[in-house]
Amino acid sequence: MSSTVAFEVVEGTAVVTLNRPESRNAIDKATADAIAAALDEVDQRTDIAVCVLAAVGDVFSAGMDLKAFSATGERPLTKDRGAFGIVTRPPTKPIIAAVEGKALGGGFELALVCDLIVASDNAQFGLPEVKRGLVAAAGGVLRLPRKLPSAIAMELALTGEPIGADRAAALGLVNRVVPAGDALNTALAMASTIAKNAPIAVRTAKLLIDRSTEWNLSEAFVNQAPYTDAVRNSNDAAEGARAFVEKRAPAWTNT
């Protein structure tokens, strides 16, 4: 994909890897553009069911590359996907963050975009922007209270102090905590499980979980009906039933 972002597809899973360990995987404009291009490919390709976001080295990401910004004045913003090439428009397919080491500031915001998080036992998550007179505006203060109790979100946003992987898991922010070095393999195993399921059903489940946070319960069932009806009437739903009766693995057609 680029010198700073690697892209490969393994058995239905796209792996997007930040490859700037010398810069603690900080995101400059070129890297943001490369992430956006990778996610465009994820959304467009029918052979990709799920995506894993990983990084080379012992830091997941330091967020915005301040040195690059100081030198060029370019911020890591993309036209269609916003900050870091992902923040305002994540992929329509599930995305799993494989976090090794620190994910602070924009690095934490990258992880928050993802649907699932696998973290090494030495991972740290935090929004230190207030310590620099800033606000975590790339989704930090917006996504955090959707994923954590408001008091905990306030604590992280107002103190700027990080939390470790174990506490993040106890709070429900992290799905798996694994030994250092195992985050990517565990994320790939989770992705493989997801990739075996019906693509239409998976995408719709993700979409409805995301959108339902904006709906009250009285309207939620009405709002979801067009999406769930489309899944129920799909060829893959019929194939899933046949495969269950015939005791075989389903052959999904994504239709």
LUMSE-420893 format. One record per atom (N, C-alpha, C): residue in three letters; x, y, z. Coordinates in steps of 0.05 Angstrom, whole numbers, padded with zeros to 5 digits, always signed. Example, Ala and Ser with C-alpha at 12.3 -4.5 7.8 and 13.67 -1.06 7.14 Angstrom:
2
ALA+00264-00114+00156ALA+00246-00090+00156ALA+00264-00066+00156SER+00257-00045+00142SER+00273-00021+00143SER+00258+00001+00157
END
This chain:
255
MET+00017-00024+00000MET+00000+00000+00000MET+00017+00025+00000SER+00038+00027+00018SER+00056+00049+00019SER+00080+00040+00036SER+00100+00058+00038SER+00123+00051+00055SER+00116+00053+00085THR+00094+00067+00091THR+00087+00070+00120THR+00063+00053+00128VAL+00048+00042+00109VAL+00025+00025+00115VAL+00026+00000+00098ALA+00027-00023+00111ALA+00027-00048+00096ALA-00001-00058+00094PHE-00007-00073+00073PHE-00034-00083+00068PHE-00031-00112+00057GLU-00045-00130+00069GLU-00046-00157+00059GLU-00073-00170+00066VAL-00081-00190+00051VAL-00106-00204+00055VAL-00100-00233+00060VAL-00110-00243+00083VAL-00105-00271+00090VAL-00132-00284+00096GLU-00141-00302+00079GLU-00165-00318+00084GLU-00189-00300+00092GLY-00194-00280+00076GLY-00217-00262+00081GLY-00212-00240+00100THR-00189-00238+00112THR-00182-00217+00131THR-00161-00199+00119ALA-00167-00173+00118ALA-00148-00153+00110ALA-00132-00144+00135VAL-00106-00143+00133VAL-00089-00134+00155VAL-00076-00108+00146VAL-00083-00086+00159VAL-00072-00059+00154VAL-00053-00053+00177THR-00027-00050+00170THR-00006-00048+00190THR+00008-00022+00188LEU+00008-00006+00210LEU+00024+00018+00211LEU+00053+00010+00213ASN+00070+00022+00196ASN+00098+00014+00194ASN+00116+00038+00196ARG+00114+00053+00219ARG+00132+00075+00224ARG+00142+00073+00253PRO+00155+00050+00259PRO+00163+00046+00287PRO+00183+00068+00296GLU+00199+00078+00278GLU+00219+00099+00285GLU+00205+00125+00294SER+00180+00128+00287SER+00164+00152+00295SER+00142+00144+00314ARG+00144+00121+00326ARG+00124+00110+00344ARG+00097+00108+00330ASN+00098+00102+00304ASN+00074+00099+00288ASN+00056+00123+00289ALA+00068+00146+00291ALA+00053+00171+00289ALA+00042+00174+00261ILE+00020+00188+00258ILE+00006+00190+00232ILE+00011+00218+00220ASP+00025+00218+00197ASP+00028+00242+00181ASP+00007+00241+00158LYS+00008+00261+00141LYS-00012+00263+00120LYS-00010+00239+00101ALA+00014+00232+00093ALA+00017+00210+00075ALA+00007+00184+00087THR+00012+00180+00112THR+00003+00155+00126THR-00028+00155+00128ALA-00040+00178+00134ALA-00069+00180+00135ALA-00081+00173+00107ASP-00069+00184+00086ASP-00078+00178+00059ASP-00076+00148+00053ALA-00055+00136+00062ALA-00051+00107+00057ALA-00071+00090+00073ILE-00077+00098+00098ILE-00097+00084+00113ILE-00124+00086+00099ALA-00131+00110+00090ALA-00157+00114+00076ALA-00158+00097+00051ALA-00137+00096+00036ALA-00136+00079+00012ALA-00139+00050+00019ALA-00127+00041+00040ALA-00129+00013+00049ALA-00158+00007+00056LEU-00171+00025+00071LEU-00199+00020+00079LEU-00218+00021+00055ASP-00212+00038+00036ASP-00228+00038+00011ASP-00227+00010-00002GLU-00204-00002-00002GLU-00201-00028-00014GLU-00216-00049+00003VAL-00214-00046+00029VAL-00229-00065+00047VAL-00259-00064+00040ASP-00270-00040+00038ASP-00298-00037+00033ASP-00306-00047+00005GLN-00288-00044-00015GLN-00295-00050-00042GLN-00292-00080-00049ARG-00274-00093-00037ARG-00267-00121-00046ARG-00286-00141-00033THR-00298-00158-00049THR-00317-00178-00040THR-00303-00202-00026ASP-00277-00204-00030ASP-00262-00226-00017ASP-00253-00219+00011ILE-00259-00195+00020ILE-00251-00186+00047ILE-00276-00184+00064ALA-00276-00198+00087ALA-00299-00198+00105ALA-00294-00181+00130VAL-00269-00178+00138VAL-00263-00165+00163VAL-00235-00153+00161CYS-00229-00133+00178CYS-00203-00120+00177CYS-00190-00120+00204VAL-00163-00122+00205VAL-00148-00119+00229VAL-00129-00096+00226LEU-00129-00078+00246LEU-00110-00055+00246LEU-00088-00061+00266ALA-00064-00062+00257ALA-00041-00069+00274ALA-00019-00049+00270ALA+00004-00054+00283ALA+00026-00035+00281ALA+00052-00051+00286VAL+00073-00041+00273VAL+00100-00053+00277VAL+00113-00039+00301GLY+00127-00054+00318GLY+00142-00042+00340GLY+00127-00044+00366ASP+00137-00031+00386ASP+00126-00034+00414ASP+00108-00010+00422VAL+00100+00006+00402VAL+00080+00027+00407VAL+00059+00025+00385PHE+00034+00023+00393PHE+00013+00020+00373PHE+00012+00046+00356SER+00008+00069+00369SER+00010+00094+00354SER+00011+00117+00374ALA+00027+00137+00367ALA+00028+00161+00383ALA+00009+00182+00372GLY-00008+00175+00353GLY-00027+00194+00342GLY-00015+00212+00321MET-00023+00237+00322MET-00014+00256+00301MET+00016+00260+00302ASP+00029+00261+00279ASP+00058+00265+00277ASP+00063+00296+00279LEU+00070+00305+00303LEU+00074+00333+00308LEU+00098+00344+00293LYS+00119+00328+00291LYS+00143+00336+00277LYS+00137+00342+00248ALA+00122+00323+00235ALA+00115+00327+00207ALA+00097+00351+00204PHE+00078+00355+00222PHE+00061+00379+00221PHE+00077+00405+00223SER+00096+00405+00242SER+00112+00428+00246SER+00129+00435+00221ALA+00138+00414+00207ALA+00155+00417+00184ALA+00139+00425+00159THR+00115+00414+00155THR+00100+00418+00130THR+00075+00434+00133GLY+00064+00435+00158GLY+00038+00448+00162GLY+00014+00431+00154GLU+00020+00407+00144GLU-00002+00389+00135GLU-00012+00373+00159ARG-00039+00373+00163ARG-00051+00356+00183ARG-00059+00329+00171PRO-00059+00308+00187PRO-00066+00281+00176PRO-00096+00278+00172LEU-00107+00294+00154LEU-00136+00294+00148LEU-00140+00284+00120THR-00161+00268+00116THR-00168+00259+00089THR-00196+00268+00082LYS-00201+00271+00056LYS-00226+00283+00047LYS-00250+00266+00055ASP-00249+00240+00051ASP-00272+00223+00055ASP-00274+00210+00082ARG-00251+00205+00095ARG-00251+00190+00120ARG-00241+00206+00144GLY-00235+00231+00140GLY-00228+00248+00162GLY-00200+00243+00173ALA-00197+00250+00199ALA-00171+00248+00212ALA-00160+00219+00211PHE-00134+00217+00206PHE-00119+00192+00206PHE-00129+00173+00185GLY-00146+00182+00166GLY-00156+00165+00145GLY-00178+00145+00154ILE-00190+00150+00178ILE-00209+00131+00188ILE-00230+00143+00207VAL-00224+00165+00220VAL-00240+00174+00244VAL-00269+00179+00238THR-00275+00194+00216THR-00303+00201+00211THR-00318+00181+00194ARG-00303+00163+00180ARG-00317+00143+00164ARG-00301+00117+00166PRO-00306+00101+00186PRO-00293+00075+00188PRO-00303+00056+00166PRO-00290+00033+00163PRO-00300+00014+00143PRO-00327+00004+00150THR-00343-00004+00130THR-00369-00016+00135THR-00367-00044+00146LYS-00344-00056+00141LYS-00339-00084+00151LYS-00326-00082+00179PRO-00328-00103+00195PRO-00317-00102+00222PRO-00287-00097+00221ILE-00277-00082+00241ILE-00248-00077+00243ILE-00240-00082+00272ILE-00218-00096+00275ILE-00207-00103+00301ILE-00180-00090+00305ALA-00176-00077+00327ALA-00150-00065+00334ALA-00133-00085+00349ALA-00108-00090+00339ALA-00089-00107+00353ALA-00068-00088+00366VAL-00072-00082+00392VAL-00056-00061+00405VAL-00033-00073+00421GLU-00009-00067+00414GLU+00015-00073+00429GLU+00026-00047+00440GLY+00031-00046+00466GLY+00043-00022+00477GLY+00024+00001+00480LYS+00035+00025+00477LYS+00019+00049+00483LYS+00001+00057+00460ALA-00023+00064+00467ALA-00042+00076+00448ALA-00053+00101+00461LEU-00039+00123+00458LEU-00045+00148+00472LEU-00053+00170+00453GLY-00070+00188+00462GLY-00079+00210+00445GLY-00092+00199+00419GLY-00082+00207+00396GLY-00093+00198+00371GLY-00090+00168+00368GLY-00070+00156+00380GLY-00068+00127+00379GLY-00092+00113+00393PHE-00101+00125+00415PHE-00124+00114+00429PHE-00149+00119+00412GLU-00150+00142+00398GLU-00173+00148+00381GLU-00174+00129+00358LEU-00151+00120+00347LEU-00151+00099+00327LEU-00163+00074+00337ALA-00156+00066+00361ALA-00167+00041+00373ALA-00197+00044+00378LEU-00206+00068+00386LEU-00234+00072+00392LEU-00252+00070+00368VAL-00240+00076+00344VAL-00256+00073+00319VAL-00263+00044+00314CYS-00246+00026+00323CYS-00249-00002+00317CYS-00272-00015+00333ASP-00283-00036+00321ASP-00306-00049+00334ASP-00298-00067+00357LEU-00274-00078+00355LEU-00263-00096+00376LEU-00234-00088+00381ILE-00225-00093+00406ILE-00197-00087+00413ILE-00185-00112+00426VAL-00162-00121+00415VAL-00145-00141+00428VAL-00120-00126+00438ALA-00113-00128+00463ALA-00091-00113+00474ALA-00071-00131+00488SER-00046-00124+00484SER-00025-00138+00499SER-00027-00130+00528ASP-00016-00147+00546ASP-00018-00141+00575ASP-00002-00117+00583ASN+00015-00106+00566ASN+00030-00082+00572ASN+00019-00057+00557ALA-00004-00060+00545ALA-00016-00038+00531ALA-00026-00016+00550GLN-00026+00008+00540GLN-00037+00031+00555GLN-00055+00047+00537PHE-00076+00058+00549PHE-00095+00074+00534PHE-00100+00100+00549GLY-00099+00122+00534GLY-00104+00148+00548GLY-00107+00171+00529LEU-00118+00193+00539LEU-00122+00217+00524LEU-00108+00240+00538PRO-00082+00243+00533PRO-00066+00264+00548PRO-00069+00292+00536GLU-00087+00296+00518GLU-00088+00322+00504GLU-00091+00346+00524VAL-00106+00342+00545VAL-00110+00364+00564VAL-00084+00373+00577LYS-00065+00355+00578LYS-00039+00363+00590LYS-00023+00381+00571ARG-00032+00383+00546ARG-00020+00401+00526ARG-00038+00424+00518GLY-00059+00428+00534GLY-00078+00450+00528GLY-00097+00444+00505LEU-00101+00418+00499LEU-00118+00411+00476LEU-00141+00392+00485VAL-00158+00386+00466VAL-00181+00367+00471VAL-00178+00345+00450ALA-00185+00321+00458ALA-00183+00297+00440ALA-00205+00299+00420ALA-00200+00315+00398ALA-00221+00321+00379ALA-00224+00302+00356ALA-00206+00282+00355ALA-00208+00262+00333ALA-00224+00238+00342GLY-00246+00243+00356GLY-00264+00222+00365GLY-00261+00214+00394GLY-00240+00223+00407GLY-00236+00214+00435GLY-00258+00221+00454VAL-00265+00247+00455VAL-00286+00256+00474VAL-00314+00249+00463LEU-00316+00241+00438LEU-00342+00233+00427LEU-00347+00204+00429ARG-00327+00187+00424ARG-00331+00158+00424ARG-00329+00146+00452LEU-00311+00158+00468LEU-00306+00146+00495LEU-00331+00143+00512PRO-00349+00163+00514PRO-00373+00160+00530PRO-00393+00141+00518ARG-00390+00133+00493ARG-00407+00112+00481ARG-00397+00084+00487LYS-00372+00082+00496LYS-00360+00056+00502LYS-00356+00052+00532LEU-00356+00073+00548LEU-00351+00071+00576LEU-00372+00086+00592PRO-00376+00080+00618PRO-00393+00097+00635PRO-00383+00126+00634SER-00401+00145+00636SER-00394+00173+00633SER-00373+00182+00653ALA-00375+00171+00678ALA-00355+00180+00698ALA-00327+00171+00691ILE-00325+00147+00679ILE-00298+00137+00672ILE-00288+00152+00647ALA-00306+00158+00628ALA-00298+00174+00605ALA-00288+00202+00614MET-00303+00213+00633MET-00294+00239+00644MET-00267+00237+00657GLU-00263+00216+00673GLU-00237+00213+00686GLU-00214+00213+00666LEU-00217+00197+00645LEU-00196+00195+00625LEU-00192+00221+00610ALA-00214+00234+00603ALA-00212+00259+00587ALA-00202+00282+00603LEU-00209+00283+00629LEU-00202+00307+00645LEU-00175+00304+00659THR-00167+00280+00667THR-00141+00276+00680THR-00118+00273+00660GLY-00124+00262+00637GLY-00103+00257+00618GLY-00086+00233+00625GLU-00093+00219+00646GLU-00077+00196+00655GLU-00086+00170+00641PRO-00067+00153+00634PRO-00073+00128+00620PRO-00083+00106+00639ILE-00095+00086+00627ILE-00102+00062+00641ILE-00089+00038+00627GLY-00085+00017+00642GLY-00073-00007+00630GLY-00094-00025+00618ALA-00084-00046+00605ALA-00101-00064+00590ALA-00121-00078+00608ASP-00112-00087+00632ASP-00129-00101+00650ASP-00153-00084+00659ARG-00148-00059+00666ARG-00170-00042+00674ARG-00188-00036+00650ALA-00176-00032+00627ALA-00192-00027+00603ALA-00211-00051+00597ALA-00200-00075+00601ALA-00217-00099+00597ALA-00239-00101+00618ALA-00232-00095+00643ALA-00252-00096+00665ALA-00275-00076+00660LEU-00268-00054+00647LEU-00288-00033+00641LEU-00304-00039+00615GLY-00296-00060+00601GLY-00310-00068+00577GLY-00300-00055+00552LEU-00278-00041+00553LEU-00267-00027+00530LEU-00250-00046+00512VAL-00237-00065+00525VAL-00220-00084+00511VAL-00233-00112+00511ASN-00232-00126+00489ASN-00244-00152+00487ASN-00227-00175+00497ARG-00201-00173+00491ARG-00182-00193+00499ARG-00156-00180+00509VAL-00145-00191+00531VAL-00118-00183+00540VAL-00100-00208+00537VAL-00078-00205+00523VAL-00061-00227+00516VAL-00032-00220+00523PRO-00014-00240+00525PRO+00014-00234+00530PRO+00026-00216+00508ALA+00045-00199+00515ALA+00057-00182+00495ALA+00068-00198+00472GLY+00062-00188+00448GLY+00070-00202+00424GLY+00048-00219+00411ASP+00026-00224+00426ASP+00005-00242+00417ASP-00020-00227+00406ALA-00020-00200+00407ALA-00044-00186+00400ALA-00053-00191+00371LEU-00034-00190+00353LEU-00042-00194+00325LEU-00052-00222+00319ASN-00039-00242+00330ASN-00049-00270+00325ASN-00076-00274+00337THR-00081-00262+00360THR-00108-00265+00373THR-00129-00250+00357ALA-00121-00226+00347ALA-00140-00211+00330ALA-00146-00226+00305LEU-00126-00239+00293LEU-00131-00254+00268LEU-00149-00278+00273ALA-00146-00291+00297ALA-00164-00313+00304ALA-00193-00304+00306MET-00197-00280+00319MET-00224-00269+00321MET-00234-00262+00294ALA-00217-00251+00277ALA-00225-00243+00250ALA-00233-00268+00234SER-00219-00290+00238SER-00225-00315+00223SER-00253-00325+00231THR-00259-00323+00256THR-00286-00331+00266THR-00308-00314+00253ILE-00303-00288+00252ILE-00322-00270+00239ILE-00325-00275+00209ALA-00302-00280+00196ALA-00302-00284+00167ALA-00317-00309+00158LYS-00322-00328+00177LYS-00337-00352+00170LYS-00367-00347+00169ASN-00375-00324+00179ASN-00404-00318+00181ASN-00414-00304+00155ALA-00440-00303+00152ALA-00451-00291+00128ALA-00444-00261+00126PRO-00431-00253+00104PRO-00422-00225+00102PRO-00444-00204+00105ILE-00467-00209+00093ILE-00489-00190+00095ILE-00499-00188+00124ALA-00501-00210+00138ALA-00510-00210+00165ALA-00490-00195+00183VAL-00464-00200+00179VAL-00444-00188+00195VAL-00444-00157+00191ARG-00445-00149+00166ARG-00444-00120+00161ARG-00469-00106+00173THR-00492-00120+00170THR-00517-00108+00181THR-00517-00107+00211ALA-00506-00128+00224ALA-00505-00128+00253ALA-00487-00105+00263LYS-00465-00101+00250LYS-00447-00078+00257LYS-00461-00052+00253LEU-00474-00048+00230LEU-00488-00023+00224LEU-00510-00017+00245LEU-00525-00037+00252LEU-00547-00033+00271LEU-00537-00027+00299ILE-00516-00041+00307ILE-00505-00035+00334ILE-00495-00006+00335ASP-00482+00003+00313ASP-00472+00031+00312ASP-00495+00051+00312ARG-00515+00046+00295ARG-00537+00066+00292ARG-00557+00065+00315SER-00560+00042+00328SER-00581+00040+00349SER-00575+00058+00373THR-00550+00067+00376THR-00544+00085+00398THR-00559+00111+00395GLU-00568+00117+00371GLU-00582+00142+00366GLU-00612+00139+00368TRP-00622+00115+00371TRP-00651+00109+00371TRP-00661+00104+00399ASN-00685+00113+00405ASN-00698+00104+00430ASN-00712+00078+00424LEU-00718+00063+00445LEU-00728+00036+00442LEU-00755+00035+00427SER-00771+00055+00430SER-00797+00055+00417SER-00795+00056+00386GLU-00774+00068+00376GLU-00770+00070+00347GLU-00750+00050+00337ALA-00735+00037+00354ALA-00712+00021+00345ALA-00721-00003+00328PHE-00743-00017+00336PHE-00751-00040+00321PHE-00762-00032+00294VAL-00775-00009+00292VAL-00785+00000+00266VAL-00761+00008+00249ASN-00741+00021+00260ASN-00718+00031+00245ASN-00701+00008+00235GLN-00700-00014+00250GLN-00682-00036+00242GLN-00696-00054+00221ALA-00722-00053+00219ALA-00737-00072+00202ALA-00727-00073+00173PRO-00723-00050+00159PRO-00714-00052+00131PRO-00688-00067+00128TYR-00670-00064+00148TYR-00644-00077+00147TYR-00646-00107+00153THR-00661-00114+00174THR-00663-00142+00182THR-00681-00157+00162ASP-00700-00144+00150ASP-00717-00157+00130ASP-00700-00164+00105ALA-00682-00146+00098ALA-00665-00151+00075ALA-00647-00175+00080VAL-00637-00177+00104VAL-00620-00200+00111VAL-00637-00226+00111ARG-00660-00224+00123ARG-00678-00248+00124ARG-00686-00258+00097ASN-00688-00240+00077ASN-00697-00248+00050ASN-00673-00253+00032SER-00649-00253+00042SER-00625-00257+00025SER-00621-00286+00018ASN-00606-00291-00003ASN-00598-00318-00010ASN-00581-00331+00012ASP-00565-00315+00025ASP-00548-00326+00046ASP-00564-00336+00070ALA-00587-00323+00076ALA-00604-00333+00098ALA-00615-00360+00091ALA-00624-00363+00066ALA-00634-00389+00057ALA-00612-00410+00057GLU-00588-00402+00049GLU-00566-00421+00049GLU-00558-00429+00078GLY-00559-00410+00096GLY-00553-00416+00124GLY-00572-00437+00135ALA-00598-00435+00128ALA-00618-00454+00138ALA-00613-00482+00125ARG-00607-00482+00099ARG-00602-00507+00085ARG-00577-00521+00097ALA-00556-00505+00101ALA-00532-00517+00111ALA-00536-00529+00139PHE-00552-00515+00155PHE-00558-00526+00182PHE-00572-00553+00180VAL-00593-00554+00163VAL-00608-00579+00160VAL-00591-00601+00149GLU-00573-00594+00130GLU-00557-00614+00117GLU-00531-00620+00132LYS-00527-00606+00154LYS-00504-00610+00172LYS-00477-00607+00157ARG-00475-00584+00143ARG-00451-00577+00128ARG-00444-00548+00132ALA-00421-00540+00124ALA-00413-00512+00125ALA-00428-00497+00103PRO-00438-00473+00109PRO-00452-00457+00089PRO-00432-00446+00068ALA-00442-00443+00044ALA-00427-00431+00022ALA-00439-00404+00016TRP-00429-00383+00028TRP-00441-00357+00026TRP-00436-00345-00002THR-00455-00330-00012THR-00452-00317-00038THR-00453-00286-00035ASN-00457-00277-00011ASN-00458-00248-00006ASN-00481-00235-00021THR-00503-00250-00024THR-00527-00240-00038THR-00552-00247-00022
END
